[in-house]
């Protein structure tokens, strides 16, 4: 039940935050549109925004508060998702480290995903002046920091399995590392733990292809992490009679591919009809920069 | 409402600093019913035309409180009043397990209040507004800055106000029809 509230709140608040951020830009698009239908459609969505100083004043306050409300949601939604595992008794799930470790993992893979998407877009649409190398480097640093928290989570899971003295936990860990799914675990360690250590080197953080490659590794690594957590623990439950092997069928992978395809389709539509980068914020920034340089 | 054929006079500026100076002058001159239009938020502009409190924080706080109390009560009502189930002798009002949902609903209702509060205070969506009658006003969402003194202002006088607006370094003064 927690999930329903956490995930739907997260979705709704993200949608509100996104839409509120778009309203002034929709007004710009409406005023620039020359054809009847785009003008009408953007006009409806912009809701008659006219850039009034009083409106802007309220807008900035509301936008600030929404940002403040959305931030703790990131923590809460991933915490609640991890509770789904942590409150179960299955070995490898029943662990108090899950909430912080899932939150860090979410930020880690989130930044990796942003890099995965931003690097090609920046190249194709020549956005190097807007998404600068400094942005990419900072994202690399965040990935390194959150990646280390995730690494700490992996190490602690292993340590606690041994230190707890619990037979089932110990067996789960041995099975995870050396059982039939061991190759997944070691690829996960390689992609999530070892490869990102290259980010310690400044030259790697400012090398765009290298950052892209690391981001892809982290994306795959985080997918493997969920696979390992869900599948390995369930495949060797408390009772040997419930043991079994799982491997995705073609339809499982078709659903995975379909979800990626749906995401990409929606993203390309978004790029086509809405601004990729907030227009009004960029104008504000450019204006401040010119005032400063004068 | 007494509807004059003229909504007001609109002065155009090329940069926010000039607009800000113009707005301050207009306020000092005694004009109160006016508004400024800019493509991006300009700091201090709302204050310059005499608008200080946004009212948004209070609305969001009220939303948050409603969400918090309502969220907790929703669970309390379900598990204590409407459908009490004895789970191994644990108290019916097991409040720690109610906290995640209470928190989520606090944030959800506060965010909804922020959105609808913003729209309601700004009177949006508004399909028609006289300022859009001005052809050049479409630049207000791009690179021009406008100051509009409304005809309903007690100090408004077609001639004098036009002369005043021309004197504040504007690029042009236009009449806005209803």
Interface residues (C-beta under 8 A of the other chain):
Chain A: X1 X2 X5 X6 X9 X12 X13 X16 X17 X19 X20 X24 X27 X28 X30 X31 X32 X44 X47 X48 X49 X50 X51 X52 X53 X54 X55 X56 X57 X58 X59 X60 X61 X62 X65 X66 X69 X70 X72 X73 X76 X80 X83 X280 X281 X283 X284 X287 X291
Chain B: X16 X17 X23 X35 X36 X37 X38 X39 X40 X41 X42 X45 X46 X48 X49 X51 X54 X55 X56 X57 X60 X100 X101 X103 X104 X105 X107 X108 X110 X111 X112 X114 X115 X117 X118 X119 X121 X122 X124 X125 X126 X127 X128 X129 X131 X132 X137 X138 X139 X140 X141 X142 X143
